[in-house]
Amino acid sequence: MEAIRLSNVSLWRRTQEEFSYDLKKTVLTILDGRYRKPGRKQVLAGVDLTIESGEKVGIVGSNGSGKSTLLKVICGILKPTTGEVHVRGAIAPLIELGAGFDSDLSLVDNIVLYGVLLGFSRREMRARVRPILEFADLAAYADVPVKTLSSGMTARLGFAIATDVPPDILILDEVLSVGDERFKTKCRSRLEQYWGENATVLVVSHDLPYIEQSCERVVWMNGGRVMRSGPPAEVIASYLHSIQTPAGAERG
Ligand SMILES: Nc1ncnc2c1ncn2[C@@H]1O[C@H](COP(=O)(O)OP(=O)(O)OP(=O)(O)O)[C@@H](O)[C@H]1O
C-alpha cells in the first residue's frame, strides 16, 4: 500500500533579497529606475516519488539540493506550485524541532497544547507529560517558560513530544544532530524502536554510512530533482562519484 505519492511536483520560491524588503529602499530604487522584480528560484523540479507503507527511505544530496524542501512539501508545510502530493496516515514531522512552541508558556503547558492540537484530550496529555519530560531529561524545568531553555534543550523537548506516540509516517530532517551525545544515543534507540515497527520513515542526513546501514532505499536529490532512487549502496556510490567528478551531475 502506498503511504506517500508525489506526482510531477515543482516548487518555485522567492529568493532571499525579498526578505530584506524595505519600503523606503524599494520606492527609492523605483524612482532611480533601478527596480528589479524579486527573483524566483525553482527549488523542486518535476519530482515523481512513491513510498510504500513501512518503507525506510533515506534522502541524500548536497547543500541546497532540495531535501528539506521535499520533506516540507510532504508534511504540507509548503504547497507545491504545480503537481500533486498524496499522503496516507498520520505524519510526525521532526523538522525545525520546537518551532511551534509558545515561548512564554511553561514546558507542561506546551506539551498539553501540542497534544490537544493533535487531537488528544487534555486528560490524556496530562498523563503523557511526565514520560515526555523524563525522556527529554527536562523534568526539573517542568514549570519554567520555554524561552528559558537553550536551543538544544528546546529541540530535545520537540523530539520527545513528536516521538511520544508512534506515528504512521516519521519524517526526520537531520534530527540526529540534535542535542548532546547522551541525548543523540537516546534518540537513536527510540528511532530504532520505530524502525522495527510498521512506520514509514523518511530521513534526510549527510551521515551516509548511517543512511546506508539503516535505510532500505535511498533517494539522491540534486538541483531540486530526483537523480536516482534505489538500493542504498548503489545510489550513495553514484552520489559520491558525482561529487568526485567536477564535470558530473552534481552542479547544485
Ligand atoms: N525560506 C526560503 N525561502 C526561499 N528559498 C529557500 C528557503 N529555504 C530554502 N530555500 C532554497 O531552496 C533550495 C533548497 O533548499 P533545501 O533547504 O531544501 O536544501 P537541502 O538539500 O535540505 O540543503 P541542506 O543539506 O543544506 O540542508 C536552496 O536553493 C535554498 O536556497
The ligand as a Gaussian input file, in Angstrom:
#p B3LYP/6-31G(d) Opt

LIG

0 1
 N       12.798000      30.093000       3.154000
 C       13.293000      30.006000       1.935000
 N       12.987000      30.909000       1.008000
 C       13.489000      30.840000      -0.231000
 N       14.308000      29.868000      -0.659000
 C       14.650000      28.942000       0.217000
 C       14.172000      28.931000       1.562000
 N       14.693000      27.856000       2.209000
 C       15.459000      27.230000       1.300000
 N       15.435000      27.855000       0.114000
 C       16.144000      27.464000      -1.128000
 O       15.652000      26.217000      -1.551000
 C       16.706000      25.415000      -2.101000
 C       16.675000      24.050000      -1.447000
 O       16.916000      24.204000      -0.061000
 P       16.766000      22.987000       0.978000
 O       16.812000      23.578000       2.342000
 O       15.616000      22.161000       0.586000
 O       18.112000      22.180000       0.675000
 P       18.730000      20.921000       1.421000
 O       19.037000      19.919000       0.357000
 O       17.861000      20.485000       2.535000
 O       20.098000      21.533000       1.969000
 P       20.999000      21.229000       3.298000
 O       21.745000      19.966000       3.003000
 O       21.916000      22.403000       3.322000
 O       20.085000      21.162000       4.475000
 C       18.007000      26.202000      -1.872000
 O       18.346000      26.814000      -3.087000
 C       17.635000      27.249000      -0.846000
 O       18.345000      28.434000      -1.086000

